[in-house]
Amino acid sequence: MKILTDAEVREWFAREVPANEFAGQRVLVIIPDATRTAPLPLLFSSLHDRIGASAKQVDVLVALGTHPPMPEGAIAKMLGMSDADRTAGGKYANVGLFNHEWDNPARLTTIGTLTKADTEAITEGRLSLDVPVQINSRIADYDTLLVLGPVFPHEVVGFSGGNKYYFPGISGPELLNFFHWLGAIITNVGIIGVKGTPVRAVVDRAAALIPNTRRAITIVVASDGNLHGLFFGTPESAWESAADLSSQVHIKWMDRPFHTVLSCAPPMYDELWVAGKCMYKLEPVVADGGELIIFAPHLHEISVTHGKLIAEVGYHVRDYFTKQWDRFKDYPWGVLAHSTHVRGTGTFDNGLEQPRVRVTLASQIPREVCEQINLGYRDPATIDVESFANREDEGVLLVRKAGEYLYRLKTVIGAS
């Protein structure tokens, strides 16, 4: 698959991004945080070179969802801004850098409601309730919202990107919890890497309520940060094109399942809340009764934001919750969804939980905590990564940078 040079990327911006469309506009650029691979210094400088002179204002909002906020200096560094760039007279001196604040009601505004009838229709009868649509109130200060970020296979929505940068990227918790649980009901294996999903329909319906002009630059990126493609348009059209390319780039089709998978978490996954992607993207190729090891020797946290609740709930298969709904319904549904996605598919009958695969965590999180949250434990110091290499014929798979490329079987297992 072709890799674009930096010069080709800058030429694309000059050719495909219409500067006149942003002339006189106050533009809020919505970007991912540091848990996504993206060459943001190249992308943002190319964008700013293209629209900065004509736009009235260009600011940046990090689409955190419920991830921890980033220090302003870290946002600047992620965008490739030097200290000189940020001082008076510097290239980015007038660019505001902001974090989303999902848990600050004063920073949220309600722009509509998905009614009970709406949710029942969109979810094909799986869920039926009124859901307020809340979004970061900062959008009122801008004319145009411009998403700038990657598209990958995704465990909740099918493929990430596009309008997902609004919901859950800069949304309130109600809608986030609603559609994350919808994805969990469908299951990770049933939804990941699928374009047309009920969750995507929820996200697009909510985004249609946003009063601002919405545009997007979607990218398809290799694991090393190089670009395979860029697309500009509405969030829907740009996402559609990027998802088509992502399905070619980011899905690896395997002929057989593996009884052992060593899924190595990159340093950007600094808590299990995001390192769970090492399970999500590999679950479809783990054999029934097999083991997936999340190898993350750098990882110390389950979740800064949600750790206390996860410690209470633990990691369980979907039916553990659905068959005991009165016990769990008042927990945030996004936490329950994360739990099921990490634990994977399985059954819960007559009080006995039987996950399809064993999930083992090899990190700095101690054995007693792993046992408390219903995950296996391995001391990462006892794991020789290279001993897992080149053993696919034996049913052993090593993935050196897990979490972004989806592995699927040509014959699907594990969906229910």
C-alpha positions as CSV (number, residue, x, y, z in Angstrom):
1,M,0.0,0.0,0.0
2,K,1.4,3.4,-1.0
3,I,2.9,5.7,1.6
4,L,2.7,9.4,1.1
5,T,5.8,11.6,1.5
6,D,5.6,14.8,3.6
7,A,5.7,16.8,0.4
8,E,2.8,14.8,-1.0
9,V,0.8,15.5,2.2
10,R,1.4,19.2,2.0
11,E,0.5,19.2,-1.7
12,W,-2.7,17.4,-0.8
13,F,-3.7,20.1,1.6
14,A,-2.9,22.8,-0.9
15,R,-5.0,21.0,-3.6
16,E,-7.9,19.5,-1.6
17,V,-8.6,21.9,1.4
18,P,-10.4,24.9,0.1
19,A,-9.0,27.9,2.0
20,N,-11.9,30.1,0.8
21,E,-14.3,27.9,2.7
22,F,-12.7,28.9,5.9
23,A,-12.2,32.6,5.1
24,G,-13.4,34.9,7.9
25,Q,-14.5,31.8,9.9
26,R,-13.7,31.0,13.5
27,V,-12.5,27.4,13.2
28,L,-12.2,24.9,16.0
29,V,-10.0,22.0,15.0
30,I,-10.9,18.8,16.9
31,I,-8.0,16.4,17.2
32,P,-7.2,13.0,19.0
33,D,-5.2,12.8,22.2
34,A,-1.9,11.0,22.5
35,T,-3.5,7.5,22.5
36,R,-3.8,7.5,18.7
37,T,-1.1,7.2,16.1
38,A,-1.2,10.3,13.9
39,P,1.5,12.6,12.4
40,L,-0.1,15.7,13.9
41,P,2.9,18.0,13.6
42,L,2.8,17.5,9.8
43,L,-1.0,17.6,9.6
44,F,-1.6,20.6,11.7
45,S,1.2,22.7,10.2
46,S,-0.1,21.8,6.7
47,L,-3.6,22.8,7.7
48,H,-2.5,26.0,9.4
49,D,-0.4,27.0,6.4
50,R,-3.5,26.4,4.2
51,I,-6.2,28.2,6.3
52,G,-4.5,30.2,9.0
53,A,-4.2,33.4,7.0
54,S,-7.8,33.4,5.8
55,A,-9.6,32.2,8.9
56,K,-10.5,34.7,11.5
57,Q,-9.4,32.3,14.3
58,V,-8.0,28.8,14.5
59,D,-8.1,26.9,17.8
60,V,-7.7,23.3,18.9
61,L,-9.8,21.1,21.1
62,V,-8.6,17.6,22.1
63,A,-11.4,15.0,21.8
64,L,-10.6,13.2,25.0
65,G,-13.9,11.4,25.5
66,T,-13.4,10.4,29.1
67,H,-9.6,10.2,28.9
68,P,-7.5,12.3,31.3
69,P,-6.8,15.9,30.2
70,M,-3.5,16.7,28.6
71,P,-1.3,19.6,29.9
72,E,-1.2,22.5,27.5
73,G,2.5,21.9,26.9
74,A,1.8,18.3,26.0
75,I,-0.8,19.3,23.5
76,A,1.6,21.8,21.9
77,K,4.3,19.2,21.7
78,M,1.9,16.7,20.2
79,L,1.1,19.2,17.5
80,G,4.8,20.0,16.9
81,M,4.7,23.5,18.3
82,S,7.9,24.8,19.8
83,D,8.0,27.3,22.6
84,A,9.0,30.0,20.1
85,D,5.9,29.1,18.0
86,R,3.7,29.8,21.1
87,T,5.2,33.2,22.1
88,A,4.1,36.6,20.8
89,G,4.8,36.8,17.1
90,G,5.2,33.1,16.7
91,K,3.4,31.0,14.1
92,Y,0.9,29.6,16.6
93,A,0.8,32.5,19.1
94,N,-2.9,33.0,18.6
95,V,-3.9,29.3,18.5
96,G,-5.9,28.3,21.6
97,L,-5.3,24.8,23.0
98,F,-8.2,23.2,24.9
99,N,-9.1,19.9,26.5
100,H,-12.6,18.5,26.4
101,E,-14.3,18.4,29.8
102,W,-16.8,15.6,29.7
103,D,-17.4,15.7,33.5
104,N,-17.8,19.4,33.9
105,P,-21.6,20.2,33.4
106,A,-20.7,23.9,33.1
107,R,-18.7,23.1,29.9
108,L,-21.6,21.1,28.3
109,T,-24.6,22.3,26.3
110,T,-27.6,20.3,25.3
111,I,-28.4,20.5,21.6
112,G,-31.3,18.1,21.4
113,T,-32.6,14.7,22.4
114,L,-32.6,11.3,20.8
115,T,-36.2,10.2,21.8
116,K,-37.3,6.8,22.9
117,A,-38.7,6.2,19.5
118,D,-35.4,7.4,17.8
119,T,-33.3,5.1,19.9
120,E,-35.6,2.1,19.5
121,A,-35.5,2.5,15.7
122,I,-31.8,3.2,15.4
123,T,-30.8,0.3,17.7
124,E,-33.2,-2.1,16.0
125,G,-35.1,-2.6,19.2
126,R,-32.1,-3.3,21.4
127,L,-32.5,-0.2,23.6
128,S,-35.4,2.2,24.1
129,L,-34.9,5.4,26.1
130,D,-34.6,9.2,25.8
131,V,-31.0,10.3,25.6
132,P,-30.0,14.0,25.8
133,V,-27.4,15.0,23.3
134,Q,-24.8,17.1,25.0
135,I,-21.6,18.5,23.6
136,N,-18.8,20.8,24.6
137,S,-20.2,24.3,25.0
138,R,-17.1,25.8,23.4
139,I,-18.5,25.1,20.0
140,A,-20.7,28.2,20.4
141,D,-17.6,30.3,19.9
142,Y,-16.9,29.0,16.4
143,D,-18.5,29.0,13.0
144,T,-16.9,25.8,11.7
145,L,-15.9,22.6,13.5
146,L,-13.1,20.7,11.6
147,V,-12.2,17.2,12.7
148,L,-8.6,16.2,12.0
149,G,-7.9,12.6,12.9
150,P,-7.4,9.0,11.9
151,V,-9.8,6.2,11.1
152,F,-9.2,2.7,12.5
153,P,-11.3,-0.4,13.1
154,H,-13.1,0.3,16.4
155,E,-14.7,-2.0,19.0
156,V,-17.7,0.2,19.7
157,V,-18.6,1.9,16.5
158,G,-17.1,-0.3,13.8
159,F,-14.6,2.2,12.4
160,S,-13.5,5.2,14.4
161,G,-13.2,8.8,13.1
162,G,-15.6,11.2,11.5
163,N,-18.5,12.2,13.7
164,K,-17.1,10.0,16.5
165,Y,-14.8,13.0,17.3
166,Y,-18.0,14.8,18.4
167,F,-19.6,11.8,20.1
168,P,-18.0,10.7,22.4
169,G,-14.9,12.8,21.6
170,I,-16.4,16.1,22.9
171,S,-19.7,14.9,24.2
172,G,-21.5,14.6,27.6
173,P,-21.6,11.2,29.4
174,E,-25.2,10.2,28.7
175,L,-24.9,9.6,25.0
176,L,-21.4,8.1,25.5
177,N,-22.7,5.6,28.0
178,F,-25.7,4.8,25.8
179,F,-24.0,3.9,22.6
180,H,-21.0,2.2,24.3
181,W,-23.4,-0.2,25.9
182,L,-25.2,-0.6,22.6
183,G,-21.8,-1.7,21.1
184,A,-21.2,-4.1,24.0
185,I,-24.6,-5.7,23.4
186,I,-23.7,-6.3,19.8
187,T,-20.2,-7.5,21.0
188,N,-16.8,-6.4,19.9
189,V,-16.4,-9.4,17.5
190,G,-19.7,-8.6,16.0
191,I,-19.1,-4.9,15.4
192,I,-15.4,-4.2,15.0
193,G,-14.3,-3.5,11.5
194,V,-17.9,-3.3,10.2
195,K,-18.9,0.0,8.5
196,G,-22.6,0.1,8.8
197,T,-23.5,-0.3,12.5
198,P,-26.3,0.9,14.7
199,V,-23.7,2.7,16.8
200,R,-22.5,4.7,13.8
201,A,-26.1,5.5,13.1
202,V,-26.5,6.9,16.6
203,V,-23.3,9.0,16.3
204,D,-24.4,10.4,12.9
205,R,-27.9,11.2,14.1
206,A,-26.5,13.1,17.1
207,A,-24.0,15.0,15.0
208,A,-26.8,16.2,12.7
209,L,-28.0,18.2,15.7
210,I,-24.8,20.3,15.8
211,P,-25.7,23.8,14.6
212,N,-22.2,24.6,13.3
213,T,-20.8,23.9,9.9
214,R,-19.0,20.5,10.2
215,R,-16.0,19.4,8.1
216,A,-13.4,16.7,8.5
217,I,-10.0,15.7,7.3
218,T,-9.7,12.0,7.9
219,I,-6.5,10.1,7.6
220,V,-5.5,6.5,7.2
221,V,-2.2,5.9,9.0
222,A,0.4,3.1,9.2
223,S,1.7,1.9,12.6
224,D,4.8,4.0,12.2
225,G,2.8,7.2,11.6
226,N,3.2,7.4,7.8
227,L,0.1,8.1,5.8
228,H,-1.7,6.0,3.3
229,G,-4.4,8.5,2.5
230,L,-6.2,11.7,3.4
231,F,-9.8,12.8,2.7
232,F,-11.6,16.1,3.1
233,G,-15.4,16.7,3.2
234,T,-18.3,16.4,5.5
235,P,-17.5,14.2,8.5
236,E,-19.8,11.6,6.9
237,S,-18.2,11.6,3.4
238,A,-14.6,11.9,4.6
239,W,-15.2,9.1,7.1
240,E,-16.8,6.9,4.4
241,S,-13.8,7.1,2.1
242,A,-11.3,6.7,5.0
243,A,-13.1,3.7,6.4
244,D,-13.0,2.0,3.0
245,L,-9.3,2.5,2.8
246,S,-8.8,1.5,6.5
247,S,-10.6,-1.8,5.8
248,Q,-7.9,-2.6,3.3
249,V,-5.0,-1.3,5.4
250,H,-5.9,-2.2,8.9
251,I,-7.5,-5.6,8.7
252,K,-5.3,-8.6,8.6
253,W,-7.2,-11.8,7.5
254,M,-5.9,-15.0,9.1
255,D,-6.5,-18.6,8.0
256,R,-6.6,-20.1,11.4
257,P,-7.1,-19.2,15.1
258,F,-4.3,-19.1,17.6
259,H,-4.2,-20.8,21.0
260,T,-1.7,-18.2,22.4
261,V,-1.5,-14.5,21.4
262,L,1.1,-12.1,22.8
263,S,-0.4,-8.7,22.2
264,C,2.2,-6.0,23.0
265,A,0.8,-2.6,24.1
266,P,2.7,0.4,22.8
267,P,3.8,3.1,25.4
268,M,0.9,5.4,24.2
269,Y,-1.5,3.0,26.0
270,D,-0.6,4.2,29.5
271,E,-3.6,2.6,31.3
272,L,-5.8,-0.5,30.8
273,W,-8.7,1.7,29.7
274,V,-6.9,2.2,26.4
275,A,-4.6,-0.9,26.4
276,G,-7.7,-3.0,26.3
277,K,-7.5,-2.3,22.5
278,C,-4.8,-5.0,22.5
279,M,-7.6,-7.4,23.3
280,Y,-10.3,-5.9,21.1
281,K,-8.2,-6.1,17.9
282,L,-7.0,-9.6,18.5
283,E,-10.0,-11.3,20.1
284,P,-11.4,-12.5,16.7
285,V,-8.3,-14.7,16.1
286,V,-8.0,-16.3,19.5
287,A,-9.1,-20.0,19.5
288,D,-11.8,-21.1,21.9
289,G,-10.1,-21.7,25.3
290,G,-7.0,-19.9,24.1
291,E,-5.1,-17.2,25.9
292,L,-4.4,-13.6,25.0
293,I,-1.7,-11.9,27.0
294,I,-1.7,-8.1,27.1
295,F,2.0,-7.4,27.4
296,A,2.4,-3.9,28.9
297,P,5.4,-3.7,31.3
298,H,5.1,0.1,31.4
299,L,1.5,0.1,32.5
300,H,0.6,0.9,36.2
301,E,-3.0,2.0,36.0
302,I,-6.4,0.4,35.2
303,S,-7.9,3.8,34.6
304,V,-7.2,7.2,36.2
305,T,-10.8,8.2,35.5
306,H,-12.8,5.0,36.0
307,G,-10.4,2.8,38.1
308,K,-12.5,2.8,41.2
309,L,-15.7,1.7,39.4
310,I,-13.8,-1.0,37.4
311,A,-12.4,-2.3,40.7
312,E,-15.9,-2.7,41.9
313,V,-17.3,-4.2,38.7
314,G,-14.4,-6.3,37.4
315,Y,-14.1,-7.6,33.9
316,H,-16.9,-9.9,32.7
317,V,-18.7,-11.2,29.6
318,R,-21.7,-9.4,28.4
319,D,-24.3,-11.8,29.8
320,Y,-22.8,-11.5,33.3
321,F,-24.4,-8.0,33.2
322,T,-27.5,-8.5,31.1
323,K,-28.6,-11.5,33.2
324,Q,-28.1,-9.5,36.5
325,W,-29.2,-6.1,35.1
326,D,-30.8,-4.8,38.3
327,R,-27.5,-5.3,40.0
328,F,-25.5,-3.3,37.5
329,K,-27.8,-1.0,35.6
330,D,-26.9,2.0,37.7
331,Y,-23.2,1.8,36.9
332,P,-22.0,4.0,34.0
333,W,-22.8,1.9,30.9
334,G,-19.5,2.9,29.3
335,V,-17.6,1.2,32.2
336,L,-19.7,-1.9,31.7
337,A,-19.0,-1.8,28.0
338,H,-15.3,-1.5,28.6
339,S,-15.5,-4.5,30.9
340,T,-17.1,-6.7,28.4
341,H,-14.8,-5.7,25.6
342,V,-11.7,-6.5,27.6
343,R,-13.1,-9.8,28.8
344,G,-14.5,-10.8,25.4
345,T,-17.4,-13.1,24.5
346,G,-18.7,-15.9,26.6
347,T,-21.6,-17.2,28.6
348,F,-23.2,-16.7,32.0
349,D,-25.6,-19.5,33.0
350,N,-26.7,-20.6,36.5
351,G,-24.3,-18.3,38.1
352,L,-21.3,-19.7,36.2
353,E,-19.3,-17.4,33.9
354,Q,-17.4,-19.0,31.0
355,P,-15.4,-16.6,28.9
356,R,-14.5,-17.9,25.5
357,V,-10.8,-17.0,26.0
358,R,-8.4,-16.3,28.9
359,V,-7.2,-12.8,29.2
360,T,-3.9,-12.3,31.0
361,L,-2.4,-9.0,32.0
362,A,1.4,-8.7,32.1
363,S,2.0,-5.3,33.6
364,Q,2.9,-3.4,36.8
365,I,-0.6,-4.0,38.0
366,P,-0.1,-6.6,40.8
367,R,-1.4,-10.1,40.9
368,E,-4.0,-9.4,43.6
369,V,-5.5,-6.6,41.6
370,C,-5.7,-8.7,38.5
371,E,-7.4,-11.4,40.5
372,Q,-9.8,-8.9,42.0
373,I,-10.9,-7.6,38.6
374,N,-11.1,-11.1,37.1
375,L,-8.1,-11.1,34.8
376,G,-5.1,-13.5,34.7
377,Y,-1.7,-12.3,35.8
378,R,1.8,-12.7,34.5
379,D,5.0,-11.1,35.7
380,P,6.2,-9.2,32.6
381,A,9.8,-9.9,33.6
382,T,9.2,-13.6,32.9
383,I,8.1,-13.0,29.3
384,D,10.7,-13.3,26.5
385,V,8.9,-11.5,23.6
386,E,11.2,-13.1,21.0
387,S,10.2,-16.6,22.2
388,F,6.7,-15.9,20.7
389,A,8.0,-14.9,17.3
390,N,7.6,-16.8,14.1
391,R,5.5,-19.6,15.6
392,E,2.2,-19.0,13.7
393,D,2.3,-22.6,12.5
394,E,2.3,-23.8,16.1
395,G,-0.7,-21.6,16.9
396,V,1.3,-18.8,18.6
397,L,0.9,-15.2,17.4
398,L,3.1,-12.3,18.3
399,V,1.8,-8.8,17.6
400,R,4.6,-6.2,18.4
401,K,2.4,-3.1,18.3
402,A,-1.1,-4.1,19.1
403,G,-4.3,-2.0,19.3
404,E,-4.7,-0.4,15.8
405,Y,-4.6,-3.3,13.3
406,L,-7.5,-5.7,13.5
407,Y,-6.9,-9.4,13.1
408,R,-9.9,-11.4,11.8
409,L,-10.4,-15.0,10.7
410,K,-11.7,-15.7,7.2
411,T,-14.3,-17.8,9.1
412,V,-15.6,-15.7,12.1
413,I,-15.8,-17.2,15.6
414,G,-16.9,-15.8,18.9
415,A,-19.8,-13.5,17.8
416,S,-23.2,-13.8,19.4
